[in-house]
Amino acid sequence: MNRNLLLPSLALACGASVTAQSFQQLVDSRNGAQAYSSLFQIEAGAIGAYAQGRDSANIQRGLEDTISWDGHVYYRDEEFGSRRGTLEAYAGRDGIFAGFTDGKLIGDDTVTRFELHARPWMFYRDGYYEADELRQNGFFEGSDYEGYVGFGREAQDGLYIEFGPYYRKFDFSRSDLTFPIGSYDLPEDYTAYGVRLYLEQRAVQMDRRRGTPQKGFVLTLSGDYEYNDASQAFGTNTFKTRLPDVAYRARGRLEWYIPASDSATWEVFATGGVQDEKDRLQSIEGQRPLGNQWGDGQLRLRFHLGRSVVFTPFANVQYSRTLKQDGLGSSKDFFLGGGAETYIHFSQTLSMHAWYSFVENENRPSVSISEDLRGEHMVYVGMVLRLGASRR
């Protein structure tokens, strides 16, 4: 390939590392850093989980060495249809998302947002920690589906405010890890509805050569006020509770970029949340740290090696405040870890993506959609295909 064509081609490909890569990022962030105005991206690969021990007790808790398929499909178009709104869609192991944003429906600088969220393959881990080991009250499966309509606008430079109603439906079922009937009662299927508030401060400078964030931050705070129609208690014979009629929740997300040199950038990624202890189902979602208070942070250093390789080592810390086995009192636990992520860009359309991650916490996302399988060590290798990519 001609050198004059190769350089901008690989620079465009480097933007893949900032394209929305997860369901939760799309749900939490309102106007995050984006390298592309339009994109259709397919990623597919293999993901593995490796546990610290393989005795029968660990296997009964879902800790097992295993390899599964992984990947996602992502689509974005900022000039969709005659209204020229933004259409965004995502489907992956962690969930399904579809959203449409229209700035002309109401007018007066008000943005109207329609979203559908689905998590068909959820795993819940009602448990407690003993010497950093996650012991179960009851592990089970579930799914939830949500519709949301939001109305937002910029209150001042960089500060975006959005508010709107939502409706959610929850379903639950037993899994291979669930204790026998009579030992643990599952929560009943129920519906919930409420209102959600977003506050987002965005001040990010993009590296035009590479299509990646170079300096600044995006801070998103959200809060839920929710009603539900659940009426039955769930849990073990010695510790059963029912959901509160009204729930309050708060959640935060931070992306902070600090330039270190022309080819290196510090990145601080953090998420966290807090809710009432009685809001028990939200506290036992298995894809993030457990507890009614939790946090997950990474300190990363992104290196651009030459024109086509991006290498990012990182340190990881997690915090969980969980109830004790009998529900009387709580414990606070910190977990350390680290890993590395890399992209190798072969062209504008094709890249290799790989990462390795270790965290002391046994509560890690399942690598399978059919079984709750996980380990403290996780590794992924896959290929990324981008079609119709258009830079901002």
Order of alpha helices (4+ residues) and beta strands (2+ residues): alpha-alpha-beta-alpha-beta-beta-beta-beta-beta-beta-beta-beta-beta-beta-beta-beta-beta-alpha-beta-beta-beta-beta-beta
